[in-house]
Amino acid sequence: MRTNRSFVIREGRFTNAQKKAFEELWPKYGIPSDDLEKIIPNDWFDVSQPVILDIGFGSGDSLISLAQQRPDLNFIGVEVYRPGIGAVLQKIHKQELDNIRVINADIMQLLKFKLDADVFLGVMVWFPDPWPKTKHHKRRLVQEEFLHQLARVMQPKAILHLASDWQPYVKFMIKHVAKVTEFIPTNSSINPLKLDRPPTRFEQRGLRIGHEVTDLIYQLEK
Ligand SMILES: C[S@@+](CC[C@H](N)C(=O)[O-])C[C@H]1O[C@@H](n2cnc3c(N)ncnc32)[C@H](O)[C@@H]1O
């Protein structure tokens, strides 16, 4: 079994409503990655337009907010936490959003096996699990293998937007992104795609306990 996965499978807080949403709405908004050899993002939307990838969207509040703000973009959210997917499906349906699709999978598996090169205009990794203990650092998502794969699936000039409230992880991300020279720091906390980060649950929790929140934004030169 792999020990360096960036997540632990949890099903604990799957409410009946989330479970029902999962069953009923998944056929409409879900991309069944296990059944597909390749995922061609725009094949899953009614309108073909630039696609943004949100990795580990949690309860999906920011994903929903961005999709509402930007009907001119398509959004694909990837999450391993099924109750989170159930919750986001309910919100997508309630707000009649047609520009979001979700995938229930480990992003590493998608990057390695299912996604073609040059498909995303932007990628968001907001508040990835910090794995604070040194012995768990190998589980942190944002490190070389992930970043090399990400660079491959991003279009030239695409934007990578990272955010964290755990400063040791911020330093770790800066160090690891610097090793992948295609990512050029923009030295700004403003997303050039005008995808402003709405306050998420994790950010609010971080701020409440006195953590500083840092955005790291890179442009891909390849
Ligand atoms: C700390 S939460 C942040 C959620 C959200 N981005 C926010 O800002 O509120 C991190 C999320 O990433 C998900 N995650 C961790 N590793 C993942 C992976 N390899 N593939 C997909 N999702 C992952 C976790 O299940 C969790 O929901």
PDBQT file of the ligand as one rigid body, heavy atoms in Angstrom, charges set to zero:
ROOT
HETATM    1  C1  LIG A 301      -7.579  21.239   3.988  1.00  0.00    +0.000 C 
HETATM    2  S1  LIG A 301      -8.734  20.812   2.762  1.00  0.00    +0.000 S 
HETATM    3  C2  LIG A 301      -8.989  22.319   1.857  1.00  0.00    +0.000 C 
HETATM    4  C3  LIG A 301     -10.296  22.383   1.143  1.00  0.00    +0.000 C 
HETATM    5  C4  LIG A 301     -10.564  23.621   0.288  1.00  0.00    +0.000 C 
HETATM    6  N1  LIG A 301      -9.596  23.776  -0.785  1.00  0.00    +0.000 N 
HETATM    7  C5  LIG A 301     -10.659  24.863   1.124  1.00  0.00    +0.000 C 
HETATM    8  O1  LIG A 301      -9.822  25.758   0.947  1.00  0.00    +0.000 OA
HETATM    9  O2  LIG A 301     -11.578  24.970   1.929  1.00  0.00    +0.000 OA
HETATM   10  C6  LIG A 301      -7.791  19.822   1.664  1.00  0.00    +0.000 C 
HETATM   11  C7  LIG A 301      -8.647  18.919   0.794  1.00  0.00    +0.000 C 
HETATM   12  O3  LIG A 301      -7.832  18.270  -0.169  1.00  0.00    +0.000 OA
HETATM   13  C8  LIG A 301      -8.325  16.956  -0.374  1.00  0.00    +0.000 C 
HETATM   14  N2  LIG A 301      -7.221  16.155  -0.926  1.00  0.00    +0.000 N 
HETATM   15  C9  LIG A 301      -6.051  15.842  -0.313  1.00  0.00    +0.000 A 
HETATM   16  N3  LIG A 301      -5.264  15.118  -1.133  1.00  0.00    +0.000 NA
HETATM   17  C10 LIG A 301      -5.944  14.971  -2.292  1.00  0.00    +0.000 A 
HETATM   18  C11 LIG A 301      -5.643  14.286  -3.506  1.00  0.00    +0.000 A 
HETATM   19  N4  LIG A 301      -4.486  13.633  -3.681  1.00  0.00    +0.000 N 
HETATM   20  N5  LIG A 301      -6.565  14.305  -4.507  1.00  0.00    +0.000 NA
HETATM   21  C12 LIG A 301      -7.745  14.967  -4.331  1.00  0.00    +0.000 A 
HETATM   22  N6  LIG A 301      -8.085  15.623  -3.180  1.00  0.00    +0.000 NA
HETATM   23  C13 LIG A 301      -7.201  15.625  -2.184  1.00  0.00    +0.000 A 
HETATM   24  C14 LIG A 301      -8.762  16.519   1.013  1.00  0.00    +0.000 C 
HETATM   25  O4  LIG A 301      -9.719  15.465   0.967  1.00  0.00    +0.000 OA
HETATM   26  C15 LIG A 301      -9.349  17.814   1.581  1.00  0.00    +0.000 C 
HETATM   27  O5  LIG A 301     -10.735  17.906   1.380  1.00  0.00    +0.000 OA
ENDROOT
TORSDOF 0
